[in-house]
Amino acid sequence: RAVKRQAASPQGTQDEEEVRLFALIVGKDYNSQQACKERLKKHCDELNDANLNAEEIHGKLKDLCNNQKQENKCQTLKSKVKNECDTFKTALELLVAKSIQDDECTKNERQCLFLEGA
């Protein structure tokens, strides 16, 4: 009898997904602890006003309205977004040094859009 196995997801994928979700919510305010917390609180208030549960929208948002965890989220968000920006900047600098193919632009387009928001 054949048994289907789930492919192991790459390590860090779930964490990266959460970072991207929170980064999209706070936008450029990821760099300021206070502004980040204010944006998270505002987003949470807007969800509550609309009678929506953050966790039902996406499981990774379960801590969105937890004031104690917001500070930690903002601290880790700042370092992770900065790290992702630095890593991608280095990769792009290497690409610019050589002739770029269309498929390389397409491959990096999603990352550029994310970083543009941050």
Secondary structure, DSSP 4 states (H G I P E B T S, - for coil): -----PPPPPTTHHHHHHHHHHHHHHGGGGG-HHHHHHHHHHHHHHHHHTT--HHHH-GGGTTTT-HHHHHHHHHHHHHHHHHHHHHHHHHHHHHHTSPPPHHHHHHHHHHHHHHHH-
